[in-house]
């Protein structure tokens, strides 16, 4: 049952990302807070995982920055391509597939970084319980 909640949350999260990318024009006021959010969450997301890759501070910093730049680039590309390609079925299918790509990436990262099952979906609750 937890997998269903996980898929539902990731789906809502990704569609919120796509919708935000379409609606909000990329500017320093939109991109900087988003970039900081990506760095913060990515850095803290894999705390508690046992993988050597993610527990090496340099590797973690590089992966965090690369992923955060990827998110920023995706935001920018969706916004700048939406008006031109919004009527393209292929373009819409790519955007509709975002939850699948994200879910797959999360599961691969959990295995690669030697995390417990459902590690990522419990991330917000770990942050709340710390305080």
C-alpha positions as MATLAB code, in Angstrom:
seq = 'XXXXXXXXXXXXXXXXXXXXXXXXXXXXXXXXXXXXXXXXXXXXXXXXXXXXXXXXXXXXXXXXXXXXXXXXXXXXXXXXXXXXXXXXXXXXXXXXXXXXXXXXXXXXXXXXXXXXXXXXXXXXXXXXXXX';
ca = [
       0.000    0.000    0.000;
       2.917    2.330    0.707;
       4.015    2.055   -2.927;
       0.655    3.502   -4.010;
       1.094    6.502   -1.730;
       4.643    6.911   -3.002;
       3.551    6.877   -6.651;
       0.692    9.301   -5.915;
       2.984   11.766   -4.124;
       5.638   11.629   -6.853;
       2.983   12.096   -9.525;
       1.567   15.177   -7.803;
       5.096   16.503   -7.178;
       6.159   16.125  -10.798;
       2.974   17.595  -12.240;
       3.320   20.530   -9.847;
       6.862   20.953  -11.163;
       5.692   20.866  -14.796;
       2.811   23.255  -14.109;
       5.116   25.655  -12.232;
       7.592   25.488  -15.098;
       4.879   26.478  -17.549;
       3.316   29.217  -15.431;
       6.326   30.948  -13.875;
       8.722   32.805  -16.122;
      12.350   31.928  -15.410;
      14.011   34.875  -13.704;
      16.403   35.331  -10.837;
      13.359   35.570   -8.530;
      12.026   32.186   -9.615;
      15.216   30.293  -10.426;
      17.345   31.209   -7.404;
      14.859   30.003   -4.740;
      14.162   26.904   -6.812;
      17.898   26.204   -7.148;
      18.414   26.650   -3.395;
      15.455   24.313   -2.739;
      16.979   21.691   -5.055;
      20.399   21.935   -3.404;
      18.939   21.775    0.108;
      16.637   18.827   -0.518;
      19.129   16.867   -2.605;
      21.904   17.357   -0.039;
      19.676   16.206    2.839;
      17.747   13.542    0.968;
      20.281   10.738    1.221;
      21.295   11.219    4.848;
      21.136    7.781    6.414;
      22.041    5.876    3.255;
      25.061    3.595    3.474;
      26.508    3.912   -0.029;
      30.125    5.005   -0.289;
      29.337    7.190   -3.311;
      26.848    9.401   -1.483;
      28.758    9.476    1.802;
      31.878   10.908    0.184;
      31.523   14.678    0.634;
      33.019   15.563   -2.761;
      30.858   13.052   -4.620;
      27.793   14.249   -2.747;
      28.553   17.901   -3.557;
      29.094   17.158   -7.249;
      25.956   15.015   -7.507;
      23.910   17.627   -5.649;
      25.067   20.448   -7.925;
      24.623   18.405  -11.109;
      21.119   17.341  -10.134;
      20.178   20.874   -9.088;
      21.413   22.283  -12.400;
      19.469   19.537  -14.196;
      16.288   20.608  -12.366;
      16.936   24.262  -13.185;
      17.552   23.430  -16.840;
      14.376   21.334  -16.985;
      12.360   24.206  -15.505;
      13.800   26.622  -18.048;
      13.342   24.270  -21.022;
       9.749   23.448  -20.184;
       8.888   27.116  -19.851;
      10.617   28.157  -23.064;
       9.273   25.288  -25.179;
       5.686   25.133  -23.910;
       4.129   27.717  -26.226;
       5.806   26.276  -29.292;
       5.185   22.568  -28.640;
       2.138   22.441  -26.359;
      -0.010   21.022  -29.165;
       2.478   18.266  -29.984;
       1.352   14.860  -28.755;
       4.951   13.703  -28.357;
       5.815   16.762  -26.258;
       2.768   16.234  -24.046;
       3.582   12.539  -23.655;
       7.104   13.444  -22.569;
       5.706   15.812  -19.945;
       3.096   13.265  -18.860;
       5.925   10.773  -18.363;
       7.723   12.915  -15.763;
       6.350   10.948  -12.778;
       7.595    7.701  -14.347;
      11.074    9.154  -14.930;
      11.186   10.564  -11.411;
       9.956    7.365   -9.757;
      12.529    5.346  -11.709;
      15.324    7.747  -10.763;
      14.332    7.627   -7.086;
      14.329    3.833   -7.022;
      17.676    3.624   -8.841;
      19.202    6.184   -6.444;
      17.879    4.317   -3.404;
      19.579    1.148   -4.620;
      22.759    2.863   -5.846;
      23.204    4.772   -2.578;
      22.210    1.767   -0.432;
      19.147    3.310    1.196;
      16.255    1.599    2.924;
      13.118    0.987    0.912;
      10.901    4.076    0.725;
      13.788    6.215    2.011;
      12.955    9.105   -0.304;
       9.232    9.268    0.404;
       9.934    9.475    4.152;
      12.379   12.373    3.669;
       9.965   15.206    4.558;
       8.906   13.388    7.719;
      12.525   12.883    8.831;
      13.026   16.648    8.538;
       9.897   17.405   10.547;
      10.804   14.919   13.271;
      14.295   16.377   13.680;
      12.899   19.621   15.090;
];
